[in-house]
Every structure is written in structure tokens, then in C-alpha cells.
Amino acid sequence: MAERFRRRAADPLHWGSNPHPGSIGDYMGMSSELKETIGELIKILNVLRKTSPNHQMGDGQKEEVIRALDSARRRLEKLREGITT
């Protein structure tokens, strides 16, 4: 059982999902935002995989990539603001 908790603690996707005593709540929100940003980037990667090798995208795929990029940019700007303030 202890080994499972060690593996979970070492996995970046689980960071912030189980707060440790003394952790700051703001970092929990930042962790969630980062996970969502990674999810948006994975959506883009999936479109690129579907259109490989020349990456000729249809109109729907282009809109999906643009939406994901815009969402990722907003989330990253929010994270940056949280770090610098």
C-alpha cells in the first residue's frame, strides 16, 4: 500500500490531487490549470497525428486546433499571473 502512495506522489498527473499538510491552496488551482492546459495540447497533438504526414487539415480541424491553442494560451497566461503576483 505504501508503494502505491509513493508511485502516486511521484506521478506529475497526480500532483495536487491529494494535498499534503501545509500545502498552499493556490497551488492546487495552478496544478488543475496546468493539467487542463496539457489536455488542450494533447488535443492538438491528436489532430496532428490524424493529419500526418503532411498535416493537411480540414476547416473543422483547423477550428479545433485554434480553439485549443486559444484555451491553452489563456490558461498559461493565468498561471503566469499567479506565479508573478
PyMOL commands that set and color helices and strands:
alter all, ss='L'
color gray80, all
select helices_A, chain A and resi 2-10+12-14+25-50+59-84
alter helices_A, ss='H'
color red, helices_A
deselect
rebuild
show_as cartoon
